[in-house]
């Protein structure tokens, strides 16, 4: 069972829906007050109000495009003004467009770099000094099962999320002595809007009904189904908990056993 995070403050990005929203909800249930952000004002405000009503926790919503360094600083500043510290960072970003290697020019690669790697770097850089000062912190990066087993049509995501994983592993070694853990959480086929979109694109490309494609994909998962966002959120909350103090530099796959690699 996830240990209490009462009195802690969690910053969760891209949290108006999907895996970010599920992570924010799980942390709030564990006792965290929240700062959440999204590019869409209406969506992030609605998410904040719904989490407040469901959990009774304080939830501050901020509008931010994470590919913009100034917007990230705005989120970090808002968290400090509201709470004075951040104990838990969940760095989450939307996924780039699917496509083959030869389908992307330099602009697409640069856009993926700015949208996936640099937000993770900037967010971590922003919270580490405060965590070091208090001698406790949890940094979590939401990546993808593709960092362990690349997905053919997702070359941009495969490449940049692998870079986030390498950065996180390096950072974990630097801050472990300060009471800070750094881990990645790698979702498999969790039933989010992003997965529905990717499945829809695959169904169109193959000329098959979406339902047939999803049923076949589910048979490749040992547990026999797609995951639920809440299940992913609970994994995030566990890694943020006091009980996970000896887990750092790791990538936890939340994939129903689908990844075939040993590591």
N, C-alpha and C positions, 0 to 999 in steps of 0.2 A: 504494500500500500504506500502511495506517495506520502512522504512526511510533510508536515505543515510548513508553509512558507509565509505564515502570518507575519506582517510587519515588513515584508520585502516588497520592493518595487520592480516590476518587469516592464521592459520596453520591447514591444513586439511590432515588427514592421510588416507592411502589406497584410494587415490583419482584419480587413473588412469582410473577408470571406475565405473559404478554402482552408488550407493548412495553417495559415497565419491566424485566422479566426479561431480555429479549433485549439491551437496552442494557447491563445489568449484566454479562451474560456477555461481550459484546464488549469492554467496558472491562477486564474481568479478563484476557481473552486478550491485550490490549494491554499488560498489566503493572500495572494498578491494583489496589491493595487497596480493599476495598469496605465501605461502610456501606449497608445496604438496609433498607427498612421496608415494612410492610403492616399492615392491620388484623387479619389472622388469624395467630395465633402459629404454628400448625402449618404453614401454607403458607410463611411467611417463613423459618422455621427449616429446612424441607425445601429451599427454594431455596438458602439459604446453604450448606448441606452439599453439595448437588449441584454448586454452582459451585466450592466449595473443592476437591472431588475432581477436577473436570474441569480446573482451571487451576492449582491449587497456591497460589492467592492467599489472603490473610486476608480473611474476610468476616464482618462483624458484623451480626447481625439485630436489629431493634428493632420492637416493636409500636407502631403509631401510627395514629390517625385524623386525617388531614390537615386536616379541617375544624375541628379543635380547635387553637387557638394554643398552648396549653400542651403538647400532644403534639408539635407541630413543634419547640418548644424542647427537648423531651426528646431528639428525634432529633439535633438540632444539638449538644446537650451530650454525648451519647454519642459522637459523632464526634470531638469535641475531647478527651474523656477518653482515647479509644482511640488517637488519632493526633496530636492537637495541631493539626491543620490539615485543611482540605478544599480540594483543588485543582480538582476537577470536580464540579459540581452538575448532575444530571439531574432536573428537576422534572417529575414525571408524576402525573396524577390520573385516577381513573376517570371515565367519561363519565356525564352525567345522563340521565334517562329521555327517550325520544323522545316526540314528540307535536306537535300544531299550536299555533299562537300562542294561540288562545283557550282552549286546554286547560290553561293554567297560571295559578295565582293568585299573589299576592305571596309566599306561603310557598315555593312552588316556585322562584320567581326568586331569593329570598334564599338558599335552599338551594344553588342553582347557583353563586351568587356566593361563598358560603362554601366550596364544595367545589372550585371551579375557579380563581377569580382570587386569593383571599386566600392559599391555600397557596403559590402562585408568588411572590407579593409577600413573604411572611414568610420563605420559604426563601432567596430572593435577598438580602433584607435581612440575614439571618443569616450568610451566607458572604462578602459583599462586603468587609467590613472586613479580614478575614484575607487575602483575595486581594490587596487593595490593599497590605497590609503586606509581602507577599512578592513583589509585582510580577508576579504571574502567576495566571491563573485562566480557567476555562471554565465558562460558565453556559448550560445548554441547557434549553429548555422544549419538552416534547412537546405539540403542539397537535392540529391536524386539517387535512385538505385543505379542510374547510369554511371556513377563514379566507380562502381564495382563491376558493372557489366554494361558497356556502352550500347545505346539504342541506335540502330542504323539511321533512322531519319532525324536524329536530334544532334547533329554534329556540333552546333553552337553550345547547346546545353551540356553535352558530354565534356567538351573541352573546358569551358569556363567554370563549371561546377567542380571539375577535377582540380582546377587551380584554387578554388575556395578551400577544398579539402586539404591540399598541400599547405596552404597558408595557415589553416586552423591547426594542423599538426605541428607546424613550426612554432606558432604562437603558444600552444599548450605547453611546450617545453620551456618557454621563456617565463611564463607566469605561474607555473605550478607551485613554486615556493611561496607565492603570495596568497595562497588559499583560493586561487581562481582555477576553475576547470574550463576547458574548451573542448567541445565535442560537435560532431555533425550528426544530423538525423536525416537519413536517406529514405524517402518514401518510395514504395513501389506503386502498385495500382490502387491508389486511394480514390474513392469516388468523389472527385472535386470537379469544378467547371473546367479546369485545365485538362484533366484526363478525359472528360467527355468530349472536349474539343479535339484532342489528339485522336481519340477513337473515331470521331466523326470524319476527320480527314483521312484516316486509314481506310474507313469503310468506303468513302467516296472513291479513293484511289483504286480499291480492289473491286468496286462495283457490287459489294455485298451489303445486305441490310445491317444496320448498326447493331441490332439485337443479336444477330448471328455471330458477328465478329466478337462482341463482348462475351458471349457465352463460350466461344472457343478460347478466348484469352483467359477466362476464368479457370478453364480446365488446366492451364499451365501453371497455376498457382497451387502449391500443395494444400492450402486450406480450402481451396475450391471456390473462392469468391474474391471480389474486390474488398479492400479495407474501407472502414468508415472513418471520416475525419476525426471523430471523437477518440478513436483508438490511437490515432497518431498523436493527438494532443496529450493523451495520458503518458505516452512515452517521453514527450518533451518535458512534462511536469516532473516525471521521475528524475530525469537527468539534471533538472534544476534543483532538486531537493537536497537537503542535508545528507540523506542516505546515499547519494551518488558521489560523495566527496573523493572516492578513490578511482573514479572513472574519468580519465582525461586523455585527450589526443585520439579519441576513438570515433568511429563512424558506426552508428546503430542503424541497421536496416530495419525498416518497418514495412515489410513486404509480403507477409504471409508465407515466407520461405521460398519466394520465387527466384532469388538470385542463386545462380549455380556455382559461384566461386567459393573457395574455402575461406578467403579473407575479406 
